[in-house]
Amino acid sequence: APVTAVADTGYSFVNWSDGSTANPRTDTNVTANVSVTANFAINTYTLTYLAGTGGTISGMSPQTVNHGANGAPVTAVADTGYSFVNWSDGSTANPRTDTNVTANVSVTANFAINTYTLTYSAGTGGTISGTSPQTVNHGANGAPVTAVADTGYSFVNWSDGSTANPRTDTNVTANVSVTANFAINTYTLTYSAGTGGTISGTSPQTVNHGANGAPVTAVADTGYSFVNWS
């Protein structure tokens, strides 16, 4: 009568000990005793780990593991300027170890290029012309921005010491946040006396844009009279 070799979960039938692979097996035209054993083998699975653009895989790939066993850990290693996002099956484990394996696994590590924010602000005495903030990829260049001084002010520098104006940040590898520094313009008031007199008061004087100077008096010598300023 037919007999069937039934594999346990995670195993597969290989053959009978006499080499037959019939399953079910029916011995026919029997002329002698038959004693055979069904041979089974545990199922094995392949774990394959791939890297997408922007990184590599550290660890063994592919791996062969038995049913119900655990794989060895693998790590998704991001290239400079990239970050690991997830595996193509949605897992964010990193390192990743597949446990209690019951099927083949083939996944790809997804990476994303790093992005940075360029922020430009204006201090007292001016404004910024250009886009701020800007978002740029690792290694890329920002768009130019200009520090525009208000009337009576002059641009001095950026808070990181740069005096470039317009300013374009190139080969960006980190966030940038800088402030444009401005200084109020100063002027010199110089008063001199021609023949026949002297000056009473401070000369020269230094005053800010829009401010007032201190009074000075043209003092005529004896026998002279003040006429006007030059």
Disulfide bonds with the S-S distance in Angstrom:
none
